[in-house]
Amino acid sequence: MANRSNNSASTQCEAFILNPSEYSLWDEMVSRSVHGTVFHYSWWLEASGCEFEILGYRDSEGRLQAGIPLPRRKRASLVLFHSPNLLTPYLGPIFALSPSMRENTKLSLMRNVGEKLARTIQGFDSFNYSLGPAAPDLQGFLWAGFQADLYYTFVIDSGTSPEEVLARMSDGHRTAIGNAERHGIRVETRDNLDPFLDLHRKTFHHQGLEMPYDESLIRRLFLAARDRGCAKIYLAKVPEGGYSAGLLVVSDARSSYQLAAGTDRTASGSGGGNLAEWRAIRDALESGRAYDFEGSALRGVERHFRYWGATPKPCWRLQNAGSLRGFLARCFVEWKSHSKAHF
């Protein structure tokens, strides 16, 4: 791993591990970078409860120019540089690109500095981060031996009007929204986390599953994001007074992300879930943000997102095996995943 930051050496181009006292510089770069997301901020990683470091890169004048968060954990003696949890869907490298840069200069920076960052990352058995649609060019990481696997999310681009979304969505979604409104369902936007957690829990229990993370994780992430004006809960309230569906949406300056959802199946058919999503989409577009459904490859979920008329956007899973044990473990996980998909 790279050395920790040494301010006296700031005139040298180098990869280095930021000291926690420098995280404010990192967060400023996340805000500036076109590749940065709410999930890259140091406060989000801290709220995730994971062990992490941030690998940075300085230019010749000592300015932070690029970097990548490195959350890690141990499992069965394996050191895993993986996304900390399912509620941190996007990570990966980011770069501070000036709008005045020529395209070839931007590519040179991302590829040359990206390769230096990638070759500095050491000490892992398995590396696996998902990068969202705003991800940078990854050729430098590929040169360093990493692999990038394609997947998709669905996004309604900023600048799209609600009228355009209505025209593009499926008849089924449009009908569900109309039915919900006729049945008197109203969407509340409040800091009301407990009813959302109840709906989210029910979604898993209806499928005979346990939640794949502790409720305290959702609570920490929501509170950290809410305190920075980056989180909102949408609840579909039925006329009888209960809630039929809910959404947790987090945002940065460029996009809103549909992070988690919940539904009460006893109120299924009400259209409350569609109505809550429609309100969240409109809020994002009216604030100048894109709306990212944080897509899924599950057929039913993918179809629901697609029917909003959203645009499929390519994303990448950046992976590498740092040891034979890590390679074998990754092969086993992929085999299990393919087996479940085909049988």
N, C-alpha and C positions, 0 to 999 in steps of 0.2 A: 504494500500500500504506500501511497505517497506520503511524504513528510507533512507534518502539520505546518500551518501557516507561520511564516517568519516575516514580519513586517519589514525588517531590514533588507530582505532579499526581494522586495517588491518590484524592482526594476527588471527582474529576469522573467522571461516567459517560462511558466512552470505549472505543472499540475500539483495540487496540494489539498490537504484536508483542512476545511475551514474550522477555526475555533468557534465554539458556540457564540462568543462575543461578536463574531462576524456574520451571524445569521441574518442580521438586518440588511447587510449588503446583498446577501443572497435573495432575500425576499424582494428587495428593490429590483433586482435583475429579473426575477420571476414576473413581476408586474410589467416590466418593459418588454420582455421577450415575447415574440409571437408564438413561441412554443410553450410558454409557461401556462400552467393551469392552477386552479385552486389547490389541487392535490400535491403540487410541488412546494408549496410554502412550508417553511420550517414549523410553523405553528400547527399545521395539519398533521405533519409527521409526528410531532410531539403528542398531539391528542390521540393519535393512533396507538400510542403506548408501545411502539416498537423501538428497538435499538437501531440507531442509524447514524451515519456520517454523511457529509456532503463533500464530494470531490469537486474542486473548482479549478479554473484555469485563468491565469492573469496574462494580459497582453504586456508589451514591452514597457508600458507606462504604469504598470501595476494595477490596472483596472480589471475587475472581474469581468471576464468575457464569455465564459461558458462553464458548465458544470453538470453534475448528475447526482441526485440523492441516492444513497446506498443503504436502504433498510436491510436488516439481516436478522436471521434467527438460526437456531440449531435444532436439528431433528435427527435422532438416531445417529449421533456423532457427525452428521453432515452439516456443513456450513452453507446456508441458503441465502443468497442475495435475491430475495423475491419480494414482490409487492406485499406490504404488511398485512393486508386483509382484503376481502371482497369489496369493501367500501372505499378502497383507494384504487379505482379502476385504471388510472393513467399515471405513469411516471416516465422515467427516461431522461435523456440529455436535453438540455436547452442551451441556446446561444443568444447573445446580445447582438443582433444585427441592426445596423443603422439603416434607415430608409434610403439614405443617399448612396449606399453601397451598390455597385454594379452586381448583376447576377453571378458573374464568374467569381467575383470577390467573395460573395456570400458562400458559394459552393466551396471555394478553396478553404475558407475559414472552417466551415462545418466538417469538411472531409479531413483536413490536416489536423485540426485541433481535436476533432472527434476521435481520430485514430490514437492521438496521444492520450486522451482520457481513457479510451478502451484498453490500451496497453498498460496503463497504470493500475487498473482494477485487478487486484490479486487477492488470494486467500479464500476463495470460494470453491465449493464443490459443484454448486449449481447456481446459475444466474438466469432469472426469468422475470422480466418486467413487461407490462403491456403499455404501449404508447398510443395515445389518442390520435384523432385526425389532424391535430396541429403539430404532429411530430416533425422534427427536422430531417434533413438528408442523413442517411445512416451508412453511407458508403465507407466512411472511416472505420466504423465498428466492424463492418464486413471484412475490410482489409485486415483487421486485428483478429479475425477468426470467429467473430460472433455470427449468429444466424438470425434472420428475421422472417417470421411466419405471418402470412396475411390473415386478417380477419376484418370484419366490418362493424361499423356502428351506423345508426341513422341520425341525420342532422337536418333540422330546418334552419336554413341559413339566415343570418341577420340581414335585415333589409327586405325580407319577405313580409308582405302585409297579411293580417288575419284573413282578409277576404280571399287572398290567393291560397292560403292553407285550406279554407273551407271548400274552395273549388277543386283542390287536388285530393282531399281526403276521400275515403271510400264512402259509399252510401250507408254502409252499416255504422260507421263511426258518426256520420252526420245524424242518422236516425237516433242513435243512442244518446247523443247530446240533446236532441230535441225532446226525447222521451223523458230524460232526467229533468229538464226544465219544466215540462208539463206536469210532472209528478211533484213539483214543488221542492225539488232538491236544490240546495244552495251551497256554494263553496265558501268555506271560511279560510282565511289565511291568518293564522295565529301561531304563537309560540307554545302550542298545546301538544307537547311531545307525548304525553301518556296515552291519549286515545290513538295517536298514530302507532305507537308501539304495540298497542293491543291489536290493531288491524294487521300490522306487519307480522306479528306472532301467529295470528289466525291463518294467514296465507300459507305459512309452512305447515301448521298443524292440520289444515284441511287436506294436505298432501301426505300426511303421515310422517312429516319430517320435523326435526328440531332446527331451530335457527342456527345457521353456520357460524355465528359470532355471538358474543355476549351483548345483552341489551346495554350494558354500561359503555360499550364501544360506541354505539349509535348516540348515546347521550353525550359522551365527551366530544365527539366530532360535531354534533349539532350545536352544542353550547359554544365551542370554540369558533365555529363559523358564524353563528348568530351574533356573537359579540362583535364581529367584524362586518356585520351587515351582509353576510354571504350565504345565509340559509333561510329557507322559508318552508313552512308546512302547509299543505293544502288538504282540507278535510271536506268531504262531501256529506253534508248534514241532511238527513231525511226529515220530512215534516213531523214525524213522531218524536224527534229529538235526538236520535242516535246518529251514528256515522256509518256510512256504507263503504267508504273507500278513502284512502289518503295517500299523499305523496310527500316525500322529502326531497327538496330540490336545493342544490348548492350552486353557487355562482362565482365567477370571477368577472373581470371587466369585459371579456369577450364572449363568454358562453354561460348558459345555465345547463346543469346536468341533472337528469332524473336519476337520483342516486338510489332510492328505495321506494317501494310501494306496498300497499296493503289493502286487502278487500275482505269484507264480511260476506261470505257466500250466502248467508241467510237472506241477504238483501240483493242477491244477484239478479240481473235483468233490469235493475233500476237505472243503469247508465251512469251511476255516480262516479265510477272510475274514469270514464271518458270525459265527464264534465270537469273533474278536477284537473285532468291532464290538459284539457282545452284552456282552462284558466291559466295554468302554469305556462303553456306555450305563448298565450297572448301577452302575459306579463313579461316574458323574456323578449319577445319581438318588440314590444312597445318601449322597452328599456334599451333597445339597440343591440341586444345579445342574440346569438344563435341559440337554438335549443337542441341539446344532445341527449338522445334517449339512452346513451351509454349502452349500446346494443348487445344483443344476445344472439347466439347461434341456435338456441332452442327454437324449434319450428313455430310453436304457438306464439311465443313471445316475439320472435322476428316478424311474424305475419301481422301481429297487432301494431308494431311500430311502423311497418311498411305501409299499412293502410292509412296512416296519417298523411301519406303523400310526401314523406320525408325522403331526403336524398341519401343513398348509401355512400358512406365515406370509407376508404381503405385505412386501416390501422395496422400496427405491427406488434408482434410479440418478439421482443429482443431476448435471445437466449444464448447460453454458452455453458459448456461443461468444463469445470476447472480441474477435474480429476476423473479417473476411471470409475470410481464409485459414483460420482455425480452423473456421469454418462449413463451408467447402467440403471441408476435410479430414474433418470429421465425416460429411458426406453421403457421401463416398467410402467411408469405413469401413462405414457402415450399408448401403450398396449392396452391397459385397462380402459382408457378413454375410448379407444376404437372398438373394444369389445362391447362396451355398454351401448355404443351407437349402433351396432349391427345386430345385437341379439336381444 
